[in-house]
Amino acid sequence: MKNVHKLTEGAILLAVFTVLLFITIYVPLLGTVVNFFLPAPFIMYAAKNKRIDSFVFLVAASILSLIAGTLLAIPLTLSYGITGLVIGDFIQHKRSRRSTYIAGSITFLIILVIQYAITVAFFKINFIKDSMELMRESIDQSISIFKAFGQEPNEAVLNQLNQGIDLMQSLTPTIFVLFSFIIVFFIQAITFPIVKRFGIDVGKSDPIRNISLPKSLLYYFIILLFISMVFQPEMNSFIHIALSNILFILQLLMIVQGLSFVWFYSHLKEWSKAIPILLTISLFIIPIMLYLVMILGIIDLGLDWRKKLQKI
């Protein structure tokens, strides 16, 4: 009887996944939203069943995606499917929301990198390189238009644009990491309320104010920043690319620490929640706020402000 229930549940979830995949592929605007629901069937199945059963579920979903969609549907199924199974497995074993989020993000990142490597190696398609070349071609076309109207383009602006493109290319690894963590954040935000409706305990999320990074990250940040400023490695060299990516990630972590401190201080002073919410939104609108919050995060890590404030 238990096996019949498992098969029935699996069949229903596979049907739901197939419908969601069909909408994602063939309904452009709606599909961009629906694609975040794709991991839900995998999360729900993995949260209740053994890993071997989850693997069979993934294989069945891959076959259905090939039938319902095209060959291009397979990477989509594997990306969201494996990530969903990992998240569901963590839920089943009562891991914390933070651990579940990190595991899901790393899983999505690994699959993304593997798929990118396969695309470059076997299909000779490098969408990142092609995007950079397309941007450079757009700049060249703009220069031609300016010259056609008898105007000379500003060299300083052109240099900044070219440097920006070079920086984006150098930060490709970081972009992959950020993309993975952002995607999984939305996946959890969208699917967890649905999963909870079906009686699956996804655990409680840690408040933003409780996020506190290891102090060692601050030391790494200062050391690497010092190395970058003193030695100034050659542009596009391996050392330059490695330093740029690590420093960028560390800067983002300092922003997270600073934002967490804002929420902590707001809670400590019993301010309205509207204040930290507005400040968080302002980070995406006012660029200078990012630097201010990052400095706040550095000070918080370096001076242990939270402990001192709690003692007052």
C-alpha positions in Angstrom: 0.0 0.0 0.0 2.9 2.3 0.8 4.5 1.7 -2.6 1.2 2.4 -4.3 1.0 5.7 -2.5 4.6 6.5 -3.4 4.0 5.8 -7.1 0.8 7.8 -7.1 2.4 10.8 -5.5 5.4 10.5 -7.8 3.1 10.4 -10.9 1.1 13.4 -9.8 4.3 15.4 -9.0 5.8 14.4 -12.4 2.6 15.6 -14.1 2.8 18.9 -12.3 6.4 19.3 -13.3 5.7 18.5 -16.9 2.9 21.2 -17.0 5.2 23.8 -15.4 8.1 22.9 -17.8 5.7 23.2 -20.8 4.6 26.7 -19.6 8.3 27.7 -18.9 9.4 26.7 -22.4 6.4 27.8 -24.6 4.9 30.8 -22.8 7.7 33.4 -22.7 6.5 36.1 -20.3 4.7 33.7 -17.9 7.5 31.2 -18.2 10.0 33.5 -16.7 8.0 33.4 -13.4 6.8 29.8 -13.6 10.4 28.5 -14.0 11.0 29.3 -10.3 8.3 26.8 -9.4 10.0 23.9 -11.3 12.0 22.7 -8.2 8.8 22.4 -6.1 7.9 18.8 -7.2 11.5 17.7 -6.6 11.6 19.3 -3.2 8.3 17.7 -2.1 9.3 14.2 -3.4 12.9 14.3 -1.9 11.6 15.5 1.5 9.5 12.4 1.9 11.4 9.6 0.1 14.7 7.8 0.0 17.6 9.1 -2.2 17.4 6.2 -4.6 13.7 7.0 -5.1 14.6 10.6 -5.7 17.1 9.6 -8.3 14.5 7.5 -10.2 12.2 10.5 -10.0 14.8 12.7 -11.6 15.4 10.2 -14.4 11.6 10.0 -15.1 11.4 13.8 -15.1 14.3 14.0 -17.6 12.6 11.6 -19.9 9.3 13.5 -19.7 11.1 16.8 -20.3 12.6 15.3 -23.5 9.2 14.3 -24.7 7.3 17.4 -23.6 9.9 19.9 -24.6 13.1 19.6 -26.6 16.7 18.6 -26.0 17.2 22.1 -24.5 14.7 21.1 -21.7 17.2 18.6 -20.3 19.7 21.2 -18.8 16.7 23.1 -17.3 15.4 19.9 -15.7 18.8 18.9 -14.4 19.5 22.3 -13.0 16.3 22.8 -11.1 15.7 19.1 -10.5 19.0 18.2 -8.8 18.9 21.5 -6.8 15.3 20.7 -5.7 16.4 17.1 -4.7 19.3 18.5 -2.6 17.0 21.0 -0.9 14.4 18.3 -0.2 17.0 16.0 1.2 18.2 18.6 3.6 14.6 19.3 4.6 14.1 15.6 5.3 17.2 15.4 7.5 16.1 18.5 9.5 19.0 20.7 8.4 18.9 24.5 9.1 17.4 26.8 6.5 20.9 28.4 6.1 22.6 25.1 5.4 19.8 24.2 3.0 20.2 27.5 1.2 24.0 27.1 0.9 23.8 23.5 -0.2 21.2 24.3 -2.9 23.2 27.3 -4.2 26.4 25.3 -4.4 24.6 22.5 -6.2 23.0 24.9 -8.7 26.5 26.5 -9.2 28.2 23.2 -9.9 25.6 22.2 -12.4 25.7 25.6 -14.1 29.5 25.4 -14.4 29.4 21.9 -15.8 26.7 22.8 -18.4 28.7 25.9 -19.4 31.9 23.8 -19.8 30.0 21.2 -21.9 28.5 24.0 -24.1 31.9 25.5 -24.8 33.8 22.2 -25.2 31.3 20.2 -27.4 29.0 22.8 -29.0 31.7 25.6 -29.3 29.2 28.1 -27.9 30.6 30.6 -25.4 27.7 32.9 -24.6 29.8 35.0 -22.2 32.5 35.7 -24.8 29.9 36.3 -27.4 28.1 38.8 -25.1 31.3 40.7 -24.5 32.1 40.8 -28.3 28.5 42.0 -29.0 29.0 44.8 -26.4 32.3 45.8 -28.0 30.6 45.8 -31.5 27.9 48.1 -30.1 30.5 50.5 -28.9 32.2 50.5 -32.3 28.9 51.1 -34.0 28.2 54.0 -31.7 31.6 55.5 -32.5 30.9 55.2 -36.2 27.6 57.0 -35.8 29.3 59.8 -33.9 31.9 60.2 -36.6 29.3 60.1 -39.3 27.8 63.2 -37.7 31.2 64.9 -37.5 31.6 64.4 -33.7 34.5 62.8 -32.0 33.6 60.4 -29.1 35.0 61.1 -25.7 38.1 59.0 -25.2 37.8 58.9 -21.4 34.3 57.5 -21.7 35.3 54.9 -24.2 38.2 53.8 -22.0 35.8 53.4 -19.1 33.3 51.4 -21.2 36.1 49.1 -22.4 37.5 48.7 -18.9 34.0 47.9 -17.6 33.6 45.1 -20.2 37.1 43.7 -19.3 36.0 43.8 -15.6 32.8 42.0 -16.4 34.8 39.3 -18.2 37.2 39.0 -15.3 34.3 38.7 -12.9 32.7 35.8 -14.8 33.3 33.3 -11.9 31.7 35.7 -9.4 28.8 36.3 -11.7 28.2 32.6 -11.8 28.3 32.4 -8.0 26.0 35.4 -7.5 23.5 34.1 -10.1 23.3 30.7 -8.4 22.8 32.2 -4.9 20.2 34.7 -6.2 18.3 32.0 -8.2 18.1 29.6 -5.1 17.0 32.5 -2.9 14.0 33.1 -5.2 13.4 29.3 -5.4 13.2 29.0 -1.7 11.1 32.2 -1.3 8.6 30.9 -3.9 8.5 27.2 -3.3 8.8 26.9 0.5 5.3 28.4 1.3 3.8 25.9 -1.2 5.8 23.0 0.3 4.6 24.0 3.8 1.0 23.9 2.6 1.4 20.2 2.0 2.5 19.5 5.6 6.3 19.5 5.0 8.3 21.2 7.7 10.9 23.4 6.0 12.3 24.8 9.2 12.4 28.4 10.4 14.5 31.0 8.7 17.1 32.9 10.7 16.3 36.6 11.0 18.6 38.9 9.0 19.7 40.5 12.2 21.3 37.3 13.4 23.6 36.9 10.4 27.2 37.4 11.6 30.1 36.4 9.4 33.4 35.0 10.7 35.9 37.7 11.7 38.6 36.0 9.7 36.9 37.2 6.5 37.8 40.7 7.4 41.5 39.8 7.7 41.4 38.1 4.3 39.7 41.2 2.9 42.3 43.6 4.2 45.3 41.3 3.2 44.0 40.8 -0.4 43.1 44.5 -0.7 46.7 45.4 0.4 48.2 42.9 -2.1 46.0 44.3 -4.9 46.9 47.9 -4.2 50.7 47.3 -3.7 51.5 44.8 -6.4 48.9 45.8 -9.0 48.9 42.6 -11.0 48.7 42.8 -14.8 45.2 43.2 -16.3 43.6 39.9 -17.3 46.4 37.9 -15.7 45.4 34.9 -13.6 46.4 36.7 -10.4 44.4 39.8 -11.4 41.3 37.7 -12.2 41.6 35.7 -9.0 42.1 38.7 -6.8 39.2 40.6 -8.5 36.8 37.8 -8.0 37.7 37.1 -4.4 37.7 40.8 -3.4 34.3 41.3 -5.1 32.8 38.4 -3.2 34.3 39.6 0.1 33.0 43.1 -0.5 29.5 41.6 -1.0 29.9 39.7 2.2 30.8 42.9 4.0 27.7 44.5 2.6 25.6 41.6 4.0 27.3 42.0 7.4 26.5 45.8 7.3 22.9 45.2 6.3 22.6 42.6 9.1 23.9 45.1 11.6 21.3 47.7 10.4 18.5 45.1 11.1 20.1 44.2 14.4 20.3 47.8 15.6 16.8 48.6 14.4 15.5 45.6 16.4 17.6 46.6 19.4 16.2 50.1 19.4 12.7 48.8 18.6 12.4 50.9 15.4 9.7 50.4 12.9 10.5 47.6 10.4 9.9 50.1 7.6 13.3 51.8 8.3 15.6 48.7 7.6 13.3 47.7 4.7 13.6 51.1 3.1 17.4 51.1 3.7 17.6 47.6 2.1 15.7 48.8 -1.0 17.9 51.9 -1.2 20.9 49.7 -1.8 19.5 48.8 -5.2 18.7 52.5 -6.1 21.5 54.6 -4.5 25.0 53.2 -5.3 26.7 55.1 -2.5 24.6 53.3 0.0 26.4 50.1 -0.9 29.7 51.6 0.2 28.3 53.1 3.4 26.8 49.7 4.4 30.0 47.9 3.4 32.0 50.2 5.7 29.4 49.6 8.5 29.9 45.9 8.0 33.7 46.2 8.2 33.5 48.2 11.4 30.9 45.8 12.9 33.2 42.8 12.2 36.4 44.6 13.4 35.0 46.2 16.6 32.3 43.7 17.6 29.8 46.5 17.8 26.9 44.1 18.5 28.4 42.7 21.7 29.2 46.2 22.9 25.7 47.5 22.2 24.1 44.5 23.9 26.0 45.3 27.1 24.9 48.9 27.2 
